């Protein structure tokens, strides 16, 4: 049986109620007694996948899988650019040595 969250529009009183899915929603606030103001709230369901065979990434959003391959080529392009800079660095000391001759 799910737990439903209710909140009163009149007084702001909130309450969690264990109900069957087939039960009628509550309408009367238990705190202030106003009829028709006690409304069901939309809440996120919480669950955990336990046991063997479940991975954290199995139910992750589609953008997580798409961004990982996009990051890899960008990282490899940066890695290609990085070796070019050290190659230019040894050429610089050779130039001052030529001017001292």
MOZINOR-V659335 format. One record per backbone hydrogen bond with DSSP energy under -0.5 kcal/mol. NH is the residue of the N-H (numbers start at 1). CO is the residue of the C=O. Records with the same first field share a line. If there is no record, write none. Layout:
# MOZINOR-V659335
NH->CO, CO
This chain:
# MOZINOR-V659335
4->2, 17
6->15
7->39
8->13
9->37
12->8
15->6
17->4
19->2, 17
23->20
29->34
33->29
36->27
37->27, 34
38->27
39->7, 37
41->5
43->41
50->48
54->51
58->55
59->56
60->57
64->61
65->61
66->62
67->63
68->64
69->65
70->66
71->67
72->68
73->69
74->70
75->71
76->72
77->73
78->74
79->75
80->76
81->77
82->78
83->79
84->80
85->81
86->82
87->83
88->84
89->85
90->86
91->87
92->88, 89
93->89
94->90
95->91
96->92
97->93
98->94
99->95
100->96
101->97, 98
